Amino acid sequence: MEHYLSIIIGAGQAGLATAHQLTSRGLVPAQDFLLIDANPAPGGAWRHRWDSLTLGKAHNIADLPGMPAPLADASSPASHVVASYYGAYEDKFQLRPYRPARTARAISTARSARAMSAQQRTQTSHAVRTPRTTSPSRAARFS
């Protein structure tokens, strides 16, 4: 079992922004924290939008920290533009999401998070079990 200081579930807008914040504080992706996502590729929930939903109809997208959203044609499918933007963001900041990975349950290794001080909570590590079916190349990526 691998241990991480933090595990971020979902590599959509909030997950990517959170991962960026952790890296800006000196944490290393896939070493100090893990970003996991159920989708096979970047884009978060946007990957599942119809092509008829264009950026013009979606009123564009919000910038992620450290990298402005691209100016795209208003008739471009939002699913394609956002997936491309999120993928470029992951690459630029080397966030290395682990995917596809579904989260069945998340538990803290601490006995009682309520009884801990704020400092203790920030020092508590979390554990994640990766499936035994993980390929050697995927496993090496996170070792």
C-alpha positions as CSV (number, residue, x, y, z in Angstrom):
1,M,0.0,0.0,0.0
2,E,1.3,3.5,-0.9
3,H,0.9,6.4,1.4
4,Y,0.3,10.1,0.5
5,L,-0.1,13.3,2.4
6,S,-3.2,14.0,0.4
7,I,-5.3,12.4,-2.2
8,I,-7.3,14.5,-4.7
9,I,-10.3,12.7,-6.2
10,G,-11.2,14.1,-9.6
11,A,-9.0,15.9,-12.1
12,G,-11.6,18.4,-13.2
13,Q,-11.4,22.1,-12.5
14,A,-11.3,21.9,-8.7
15,G,-9.0,18.9,-8.6
16,L,-6.5,20.5,-11.0
17,A,-6.6,23.8,-9.0
18,T,-6.0,21.9,-5.8
19,A,-3.1,19.9,-7.2
20,H,-1.6,23.2,-8.5
21,Q,-1.9,24.7,-5.0
22,L,-0.1,21.7,-3.5
23,T,2.7,21.9,-6.0
24,S,3.1,25.6,-5.4
25,R,3.6,24.7,-1.7
26,G,6.4,22.3,-2.6
27,L,4.6,19.0,-2.7
28,V,5.5,16.6,-5.5
29,P,2.7,14.9,-7.5
30,A,2.5,11.1,-7.3
31,Q,5.0,11.3,-4.5
32,D,3.6,13.5,-1.8
33,F,0.0,13.6,-3.1
34,L,-2.0,11.7,-5.6
35,L,-4.5,13.1,-8.1
36,I,-6.9,10.4,-9.3
37,D,-9.6,10.6,-12.0
38,A,-12.2,8.1,-13.3
39,N,-11.9,9.3,-16.9
40,P,-9.4,7.7,-19.2
41,A,-8.1,11.1,-20.4
42,P,-8.2,14.8,-19.4
43,G,-11.3,16.9,-19.4
44,G,-13.3,16.0,-16.2
45,A,-17.0,16.0,-16.6
46,W,-16.7,18.1,-19.8
47,R,-15.7,15.0,-21.7
48,H,-19.3,13.8,-21.4
49,R,-20.9,16.9,-22.9
50,W,-22.6,16.8,-26.3
51,D,-20.7,18.3,-29.2
52,S,-23.6,20.7,-29.6
53,L,-22.6,22.4,-26.4
54,T,-20.2,25.0,-27.7
55,L,-18.2,27.6,-25.8
56,G,-20.6,30.2,-27.0
57,K,-23.4,28.4,-25.3
58,A,-21.4,27.5,-22.2
59,H,-20.3,31.1,-21.7
60,N,-16.7,30.1,-21.9
61,I,-14.7,28.5,-19.0
62,A,-12.9,29.8,-16.0
63,D,-9.1,30.1,-15.9
64,L,-7.1,27.6,-13.8
65,P,-4.4,29.1,-11.6
66,G,-1.2,29.8,-13.4
67,M,-2.5,29.3,-16.9
68,P,-5.3,31.3,-18.7
69,A,-8.0,29.4,-20.6
70,P,-7.5,29.5,-24.3
71,L,-9.4,31.8,-26.5
72,A,-11.3,29.4,-28.7
73,D,-13.8,29.7,-31.4
74,A,-17.3,30.1,-29.8
75,S,-18.6,27.4,-32.2
76,S,-16.0,24.8,-30.9
77,P,-17.4,21.9,-28.9
78,A,-16.7,22.8,-25.2
79,S,-15.9,19.1,-24.5
80,H,-12.9,19.3,-26.9
81,V,-11.6,22.7,-25.9
82,V,-11.8,22.0,-22.2
83,A,-10.3,18.5,-22.5
84,S,-7.4,20.0,-24.5
85,Y,-6.9,22.8,-21.9
86,Y,-7.0,20.5,-18.9
87,G,-4.5,18.1,-20.7
88,A,-2.1,21.0,-21.4
89,Y,-2.5,22.2,-17.8
90,E,-1.6,18.7,-16.5
91,D,1.4,18.6,-18.7
92,K,2.6,22.1,-17.9
93,F,2.5,21.6,-14.2
94,Q,3.4,17.8,-14.4
95,L,0.4,16.9,-12.3
96,R,0.5,13.2,-13.4
97,P,-3.1,12.1,-12.7
98,Y,-3.6,8.4,-12.1
99,R,-6.3,7.3,-14.4
100,P,-8.6,5.7,-15.1
101,A,-9.3,5.0,-11.4
102,R,-12.7,4.8,-9.7
103,T,-12.9,5.7,-6.0
104,A,-14.9,3.2,-4.0
105,R,-14.1,4.5,-0.6
106,A,-11.8,7.1,1.0
107,I,-10.7,6.8,4.6
108,S,-8.3,8.6,6.8
109,T,-5.5,6.7,8.6
110,A,-6.1,8.9,11.7
111,R,-8.4,7.4,14.4
112,S,-10.4,10.6,14.8
113,A,-9.8,13.7,12.7
114,R,-12.0,15.7,15.0
115,A,-9.8,15.0,18.0
116,M,-6.6,16.2,16.2
117,S,-5.2,19.7,16.2
118,A,-5.0,21.5,12.9
119,Q,-1.3,20.9,12.7
120,Q,-1.8,17.1,13.3
121,R,-4.4,17.0,10.5
122,T,-2.0,18.5,8.0
123,Q,0.6,15.9,9.0
124,T,-1.7,12.9,8.7
125,S,-1.0,10.7,5.8
126,H,-3.6,8.9,3.7
127,A,-3.4,5.5,2.1
128,V,-4.6,4.3,-1.2
129,R,-4.7,0.8,-2.6
130,T,-4.0,0.5,-6.3
131,P,-5.6,-2.5,-8.1
132,R,-3.4,-5.6,-8.5
133,T,-4.2,-5.3,-12.2
134,T,-2.1,-2.2,-12.5
135,S,0.3,-2.6,-15.4
136,P,4.1,-2.6,-14.6
137,S,4.5,0.6,-16.6
138,R,1.7,2.3,-14.7
139,A,3.1,1.1,-11.4
140,A,6.6,2.4,-12.2
141,R,5.2,5.8,-12.9
142,F,4.1,6.2,-9.3
143,S,6.9,4.5,-7.5
